Amino acid sequence: MRALARRVLAGALITAAVAAALPVARAEAVTVAEAKAFFKDLDDHTLDGRGRRVNEIYGVIDPTSAAQLAAAKARVQRDIFTAFGDAANKAITIEILDAHGRAVPAAERLAVEGRYAALKTNGTLGRLSRLQLGIITDHFNTAGAIDLGKFQEAVELFANGELRGANAREMDQLHQWFVWKQFAAQAIKRDVSKAEWEKVLKSLEKGLEIYERVYPGGDPAATGKLKLTDSVIARFDAAKQLTIAEKGALRTAIDGLTTAQVLVRESDHLKGVTQGVAAPRRQPADVRLARLEIHPVTGGVFVEFEVLVTDDLDAPVDDTRVDLIASDIAPVLGEDAFSLALALAPLGGGLYGAEFVAAGVHIGLSLVAIEHASLRAVSEARLVPTLPTLALVAAAILARGLARRGRGPRQPLGPSARG
């Protein structure tokens, strides 16, 4: 029902994304069906918080107990949404600045480091590592032992658009590859199943680079958006899919690298997809959250999001561009996940904003807004509140709408971009 509800509201925006690609000649050991089964299972565990590995790691002794299953679901989703997901998004905003050689406030860097250190101390990294590696082992193993070579093939199929069509599994944002790689990099750095994650990191780098090519973001001068935010399912180009030989060449290029070299390669790609086109009269110096409200409504959640952009004198900057990436929070944004990428509308007074409906049921949402000129960003991860009386929600939205009259144009309210 959740997937159906999302597709009803999102269908108009993803029509172009569901056309089947021309088949790619294959000689890999992992079949399309096996790869699809793996990514579905990963979604079930991480987006829905259900599955054998969730039960095993999060304390379900009696799998028939609704209370134990609900408690385990809450714990895994808390680990993913409010712990790792929020830290990863904030780390990526710093990584963007680093890639461009921009200054990063020391307090921001220390805050992210502190978050990640806490995730190691409180066991979050360990639990999420066991969860992911366990699911990989369930699907890709040799004599019961994890087979990361087969996992690599599944990732390549996924990124290359070879899991489209019936029961499709696709990533819906280039940004999400950087999120998944954040986990791998932190597991390596903090010695959490380090040997396994060093191999996984290389597979994810291949996936990132394949996806960037096969789902290419448009020219920012034409789209007005960063390639990072424009590389989504709708950009799929079958003509750009890698051949077997090209996959082999990419493996050769990456497999011999050290972890540090893989991360440098990642940084180079991140720099390439975050070349902004805005040329404001005054250079923005700060981008901060001005409003984030999430209201459950029939069929989904209604989101209001605004950021404030100012210069070094704290004066508003009204002539720049700000991109927004909004999504569910999980290692992979698959078939049943929500994601949306758009340009925030200028509202005046340095404010940029959007209103949208994220269709379906959501535990939490991630929102990342990136200003083009400074590459400063706002990153928020929020749990979705439970559904109150719909009349109260409607009244609250109406009141805010009346209060805003005269504040300038708004981003049109529209359906979610992915179902």
Secondary structure, 3 states (H helix, E strand, C coil): CHHHHHHHHHHHHHHHHCCCCCCCCCCCCCCHHHHHHHHHHHHHHHCCCCCHHHHHHCCCCCCCCHHHHHHHHHHHHHHHHHHHHHHHHHHHHHHHHHHCCCCCCHHHHHHHHHHHHHHHHCCHHHHHHHHHHHHHHHHCEECCEECHHHHHHHHHHHHCCCCCCCCCCCCCCHHHHHHHHHHHHHHHHCCCCHHHHHHHHHHHHHHHHHHHHHCCCCCHHHHCCCHHHHCCHHHCCHHHCCCHHHHHHHHHHHHCCCHHHHHHHHHHHHHHCCCCCCCCCCCCCEEEEEEEEEEEECCEEEEEEEEEEECCCCCECCCCCEEEEEECCCCCCCCCCCEEEEECEEEECCEEEEEEEEECCCCEEEEEEEECCCCCEEEEEEECCCCCCHHHHHHHHHHHHHHCCCCCCCCCCCCCCCC
